[in-house]
Amino acid sequence: MKDLAALLFSFHGRITRTMWWIGTIITCAACLAATYMLEPRLFDPESKMQAPPSILGTVAQLALLWPITAISVKRLADCDWPAWPALILVPSSGILDIGPHFGFMVDIDHFTPGEKAVLIALAIPGLALMLFNGSVRGTRGPNRHGPDPLQIQAQTAI
């Protein structure tokens, strides 16, 4: 359990692609569970109600930004990259979470051209970071962020 807490809440060290995928699956499952419990209307295909999410739902989504960012920062550290590409997604995700409370991006069937442009502008770097984190091998051997997690796994397996 200590390792899971470190994976999801610490910004220090390096993690493998496998650990990144595990953390991503956990945070996505938590996001879906929180949304299902706090915003069940979003899962009803019959519902045409276009309203902002509840404050509690927004708080839950914002809280999940911490573990999502933590696993991305550690994955970038594994590749000896700076943390800023992961950190830049925090305000952009916040825009998507908070915007509907101000009438921005509420009606998914009728996005304005501006809303579509913002969504695309936020989605492209997010998808690029996801592809990078999930597919690129980290730096072989130690780097400035710590020892190679694959070497540690190999040593503990022996």
Disulfide bonds with the S-S distance in Angstrom:
none
